[in-house]
Amino acid sequence: MSERAGEEASLAEEHAAVLARLRATTAAIGEIGSRPDEASVCEDLAAFLCRHGYEAAAVDLRPEDEPGWVRAAVAGDPELLHRVEPRHEKDAPRTFTDVTPGGDPVQIVSAPLERQGRVIGSVSAVRVRAAGLTEHETATVHDAARLAAAHLDHARRLTATERTAFHLQQALVAEPGRPHPNLEIAGRYLPAGARTLVGGDWFETVRLHFGRSLLVVGDVMGHGLDAAVDMNAYRSALRDVASTDLPPHRVLRHLDSVVADDGGRRPATCLLVRVDPARGAATFAGAGHLPPVIFAADGSADLVELPVGPPLGTGVGGYESVNRTLAPSDTLVLFTDGLVERRGEDIDVSLARLASLRLRPGSGPEELVEEVLERLGAHDAEDDVAVLAARLRERPAAP
């Protein structure tokens, strides 16, 4: 072969190698980081390398809150993975050669997962092949590692934000205002799914004059820290308005006007129930919220029919109140839509499923809430869930 022909062949090989690296990098963009959590990013990275020329791959992470390394994902031939150790260096990928028990040469490429000057993990890929790895083949591992590191950094930031929102939400709903002692109260808040997708669901109780209490449940549209912050703003505004002892529909009207004038808050649905235990009476008013349900002593359910007003924050108003008698054995349950709604299902079907429940007779509010959550599968709901239950406390018989 002439010198010119050799140069052309070398250029052609180099061109092919560059194209292969470009295709691999393009594939990595589509295959790594489609799911925004650490475990999934690591699984994507290991699987990508095994689909692109390596027999095995392992990803190791440094946890944020504890020392040492944790193997986060593996893919490919498990017999080769024992050769892979976490990287501690913060330099370029390195390649070294080992030999299998059968005498086959093994090429191992290791690269750090580095973000903003800090090593957060490492990835190693193993190939059984006599010929050494090319510079572009090694660089493909590095490219994938850099991409994965960016996704891991994003996943950790997202997790930190979700954790902050979750703690805020838990702090805000864990201790509702104290109702009068003539009411038994039970409340639960469940974030959505395994990712702790916190939203703006909340409940509250406000002590009023003459032994009455105002029960509240609301749902700010959206999820995340912003929704949780807006939820707190709604809750604070409601406490101020409720202290005027207005009827529930006027409380909603005033709260709607306050939020609409602000302009910076997300719309929210809300349900208010003013309970008067001395008279065994309840007054209901809703702002775009689902109706409550009353469980009788025998465990049967009855949905309360309410006029549907617009959500808070629209400035439209038009809220109405409805009165209903409560028996001492009745348990009133207010809830957000995550308790009953299911994807692709009409809301009337969802509410009918709740109304068809037959619970154990004689359960107190705490036991009743737990049974409702269990029977409706709320622990696996796609949206967050807030539930508030109340029952008139029986007075001791006169001697």
C-alpha positions in Angstrom: 0.0 0.0 0.0 1.3 3.4 -0.9 1.9 6.1 1.7 -1.0 8.2 0.3 -3.3 5.2 0.4 -2.3 4.5 4.0 -3.0 8.0 5.0 -6.4 7.9 3.3 -7.2 4.6 5.1 -6.1 6.1 8.4 -8.3 9.1 7.9 -11.2 6.9 7.0 -10.8 4.9 10.2 -10.5 8.1 12.2 -13.6 9.5 10.5 -15.5 6.3 11.2 -14.4 6.4 14.9 -15.5 10.0 15.3 -18.9 9.2 13.7 -19.3 6.2 16.0 -18.5 8.4 19.0 -21.0 11.0 17.9 -23.7 8.4 17.4 -23.0 6.9 20.8 -23.1 10.4 22.4 -26.4 11.1 20.7 -27.8 7.8 21.9 -26.6 8.6 25.4 -28.7 11.8 25.5 -31.8 9.8 24.7 -31.1 6.9 26.9 -29.7 8.4 30.1 -31.7 10.5 32.6 -35.2 10.1 31.3 -36.3 9.4 34.9 -35.4 12.1 37.4 -34.0 10.1 40.3 -30.6 8.8 41.3 -31.2 5.1 41.0 -32.8 5.4 37.5 -29.9 7.6 36.2 -27.4 5.0 37.4 -29.4 2.1 35.9 -29.6 4.0 32.6 -25.8 4.6 32.5 -24.9 1.0 33.2 -27.4 -0.3 30.7 -26.3 2.2 28.0 -22.7 1.0 28.2 -23.7 -2.6 27.9 -25.7 -1.8 24.8 -22.7 0.0 23.3 -19.9 -2.5 23.3 -19.2 -3.5 26.8 -20.0 -6.9 28.5 -20.5 -5.4 32.0 -20.8 -2.1 33.7 -21.1 -0.8 37.3 -21.9 2.5 38.8 -20.9 3.5 42.3 -22.0 6.6 44.2 -20.8 8.6 47.2 -23.9 9.2 49.4 -24.4 12.9 50.4 -24.9 12.2 54.1 -22.6 9.3 54.9 -19.0 8.1 54.1 -18.0 5.4 51.7 -19.3 4.2 48.4 -22.5 2.5 47.4 -22.9 0.3 44.3 -26.0 1.9 42.7 -26.4 -0.1 39.5 -24.9 -3.0 37.5 -25.5 -4.4 34.1 -24.2 -7.2 32.0 -22.1 -10.3 33.0 -22.0 -10.6 36.8 -18.8 -12.7 36.6 -16.9 -9.6 35.3 -18.3 -7.1 37.9 -16.1 -8.3 40.8 -13.2 -6.7 39.0 -14.8 -3.3 39.2 -13.9 -1.1 42.2 -15.1 2.5 42.8 -12.8 5.3 41.6 -11.4 7.8 44.1 -9.4 9.9 41.6 -10.7 13.1 39.9 -8.8 12.7 36.7 -9.5 11.5 33.2 -10.8 8.0 32.5 -8.2 5.3 32.8 -8.0 2.0 31.0 -6.2 -1.1 32.4 -6.0 -4.8 31.4 -6.8 -7.9 33.4 -7.2 -11.5 32.5 -10.1 -13.9 33.1 -9.6 -17.3 34.7 -9.8 -18.7 31.2 -7.0 -16.5 30.0 -9.1 -14.0 28.0 -7.8 -10.4 28.2 -10.2 -7.9 29.8 -10.2 -4.2 29.1 -11.6 -2.0 31.9 -12.4 1.6 31.5 -13.1 3.7 34.7 -14.3 7.3 34.8 -15.4 9.6 37.7 -18.9 11.1 37.9 -17.9 14.6 38.6 -20.0 17.7 39.1 -18.8 21.2 39.9 -15.3 20.0 40.9 -16.7 17.3 43.2 -16.6 13.5 42.6 -20.1 12.1 43.3 -19.5 8.7 41.9 -17.7 6.5 39.4 -18.6 4.3 36.5 -16.6 1.3 35.1 -17.1 -0.7 32.0 -15.6 -4.0 31.1 -14.9 -5.5 27.7 -13.4 -8.9 27.0 -11.2 -8.4 23.9 -7.6 -9.0 22.9 -7.2 -5.7 21.1 -6.9 -2.5 23.2 -9.6 0.1 23.3 -9.3 3.1 21.1 -9.2 6.7 22.3 -12.7 7.3 21.0 -14.1 4.2 22.7 -12.7 5.3 26.0 -14.0 8.8 25.4 -17.5 7.4 24.9 -17.4 6.2 28.5 -16.3 9.6 29.6 -19.0 11.4 27.7 -21.7 9.1 29.1 -20.2 9.7 32.6 -20.3 13.5 32.2 -23.9 13.4 31.0 -25.0 11.1 33.9 -23.2 13.3 36.4 -25.3 16.3 35.3 -28.5 14.2 35.6 -27.4 13.0 39.1 -26.7 16.5 40.2 -30.2 17.5 39.0 -31.8 14.5 40.7 -30.1 15.4 44.0 -31.3 19.0 43.8 -34.8 17.8 43.0 -34.8 15.4 45.9 -33.6 18.2 48.3 -36.4 20.5 47.0 -39.0 17.8 47.4 -37.7 17.0 50.9 -38.0 20.7 51.9 -41.5 20.8 50.5 -42.4 17.6 52.3 -41.1 18.8 55.6 -42.9 22.1 55.2 -46.1 20.3 54.3 -45.9 17.9 57.2 -45.2 20.8 59.6 -48.2 22.8 58.3 -50.7 19.9 58.4 -49.4 17.9 61.4 -50.8 20.4 63.9 -54.1 21.9 62.8 -55.7 24.5 65.0 -57.3 23.2 68.1 -61.1 22.7 67.8 -63.4 22.8 70.8 -63.1 19.8 73.0 -66.6 18.8 72.1 -65.3 17.4 68.8 -63.1 14.3 68.1 -60.7 15.1 65.3 -58.4 12.9 63.1 -56.4 14.0 60.1 -53.9 12.4 57.7 -51.7 13.7 54.9 -50.1 11.4 52.3 -47.7 12.6 49.6 -48.2 11.2 46.1 -46.4 8.0 45.3 -42.8 6.9 45.9 -41.2 10.3 44.8 -42.9 12.2 47.6 -44.6 14.5 45.1 -45.8 17.1 47.6 -48.7 19.4 46.6 -50.9 22.0 48.2 -53.3 19.8 50.0 -54.1 20.9 53.6 -56.6 20.7 56.4 -57.4 23.0 59.3 -59.7 23.5 62.3 -60.5 26.9 63.7 -62.2 27.3 67.1 -65.2 29.7 67.0 -67.4 31.2 69.7 -70.2 29.4 71.5 -68.6 25.9 71.3 -68.5 25.8 67.5 -65.6 24.8 65.2 -64.8 25.5 61.6 -63.4 22.5 59.7 -61.4 23.2 56.5 -59.8 21.2 53.8 -58.2 22.7 50.7 -56.1 22.0 47.6 -53.8 24.4 45.9 -53.3 23.6 42.2 -49.9 22.1 41.3 -47.1 20.4 43.2 -43.8 21.2 44.7 -42.4 23.8 47.0 -44.4 26.7 45.4 -47.7 24.9 45.9 -46.8 24.2 49.5 -45.9 27.9 50.1 -49.1 29.0 48.5 -51.0 26.5 50.6 -49.6 28.2 53.8 -50.6 31.6 52.5 -54.2 30.4 52.0 -54.2 28.8 55.4 -53.0 32.0 57.1 -55.5 34.1 55.2 -58.3 31.7 56.1 -57.5 31.9 59.8 -57.7 35.7 59.7 -61.1 35.7 57.9 -62.6 32.9 60.0 -61.8 34.8 63.2 -64.6 37.3 62.2 -67.1 34.4 62.7 -68.8 34.9 59.3 -70.9 32.1 57.9 -68.9 29.6 55.7 -70.1 31.0 52.4 -69.1 34.5 53.4 -65.7 33.3 54.6 -65.2 31.9 51.1 -66.4 35.0 49.4 -64.0 37.2 51.5 -61.1 34.8 51.0 -61.7 34.7 47.3 -61.5 38.4 47.1 -58.3 38.7 49.1 -56.5 36.1 47.0 -57.8 37.5 43.7 -56.5 41.0 44.7 -53.1 39.5 45.4 -52.7 38.0 41.9 -49.6 36.0 42.8 -51.3 32.9 44.2 -52.4 29.8 42.5 -56.1 29.0 42.4 -57.3 26.6 45.1 -60.3 24.6 45.9 -61.7 24.7 49.5 -64.5 23.2 51.6 -65.7 24.7 54.9 -67.9 23.1 57.5 -69.0 25.0 60.6 -70.0 22.4 63.3 -72.2 23.3 66.2 -72.2 20.3 68.5 -74.7 21.8 71.0 -77.4 21.9 68.3 -76.1 18.9 66.3 -75.9 21.1 63.2 -73.4 21.6 60.4 -73.2 24.3 57.8 -71.3 23.5 54.6 -69.9 25.7 51.8 -67.5 24.7 48.9 -65.3 26.5 46.4 -64.8 24.0 43.6 -64.2 21.2 46.1 -65.5 17.7 46.2 -68.4 17.1 48.7 -67.7 15.5 52.1 -69.1 12.2 53.2 -70.9 11.2 56.5 -70.4 7.7 57.9 -73.3 6.6 60.1 -73.0 4.4 63.2 -73.6 1.3 61.0 -70.6 2.1 58.7 -72.7 3.2 55.7 -71.7 6.3 53.7 -73.7 9.3 52.6 -72.3 12.0 50.3 -73.4 15.6 51.2 -75.0 17.4 48.3 -73.5 20.8 47.9 -73.7 23.6 45.3 -70.4 23.9 43.5 -68.8 27.4 43.7 -65.8 28.5 41.7 -62.3 27.9 43.1 -60.7 30.5 45.3 -58.6 33.2 43.6 -60.9 33.7 40.6 -62.7 36.7 42.0 -66.0 35.4 40.7 -67.6 34.6 44.1 -71.1 33.1 44.2 -70.8 30.8 47.2 -73.8 29.2 49.0 -74.2 27.5 52.3 -76.1 24.2 53.1 -77.3 23.1 56.5 -77.5 19.6 57.8 -78.1 17.8 61.0 -75.4 15.6 62.6 -76.1 12.7 64.9 -73.7 12.0 67.8 -72.8 8.7 66.1 -72.1 10.4 62.7 -68.5 10.8 61.5 -68.0 13.7 59.0 -65.1 13.2 56.5 -63.6 16.0 54.4 -61.0 15.0 51.8 -59.0 16.2 48.8 -59.5 14.7 45.3 -56.4 12.5 45.6 -58.4 10.2 47.9 -60.9 9.2 45.2 -59.8 10.3 41.7 -58.2 7.8 39.4 -56.7 8.5 36.0 -59.2 8.1 33.1 -62.1 7.7 35.5 -65.2 9.9 35.7 -65.4 11.7 39.0 -68.9 10.5 39.5 -67.6 6.9 39.4 -64.9 7.8 41.9 -67.4 9.4 44.3 -69.7 6.4 43.9 -66.9 4.1 45.0 -66.5 6.2 48.2 -70.3 6.2 48.8 -70.5 2.4 48.4 -68.0 1.8 51.3 -69.3 -0.1 54.3 -66.9 0.4 57.2 -66.7 -1.4 60.5 -69.4 -0.1 62.8 -68.3 1.7 65.9 -64.9 2.9 64.7 -63.6 6.1 66.1 -62.3 8.9 63.8 -58.7 7.7 63.8 -59.7 4.1 62.9 -62.2 5.3 60.3 -59.6 7.5 58.5 -57.2 4.6 58.4 -59.8 2.2 57.0 -61.0 4.7 54.3 -57.4 5.3 53.2 -56.8 1.5 53.1 -60.0 0.6 51.3 -59.5 3.3 48.6 -55.8 2.5 48.0 -54.8 6.0 49.0 -51.2 5.0 49.9 -50.6 4.3 46.2 -52.6 7.3 44.9 -51.2 9.4 42.0 -52.0 12.7 43.8 -51.4 13.7 47.4 -54.2 13.1 49.8 -55.5 15.1 52.8 -58.3 13.7 55.0 -60.0 15.3 58.0 -62.6 13.4 60.1 -64.7 14.8 62.9 -67.3 13.4 65.3 -69.4 15.0 68.0 -67.9 14.0 71.4 -70.6 12.3 73.5 -71.3 14.1 76.7 -71.2 12.0 79.9 -74.6 11.1 81.2 -75.9 13.2 84.1 -75.8 11.4 87.4 
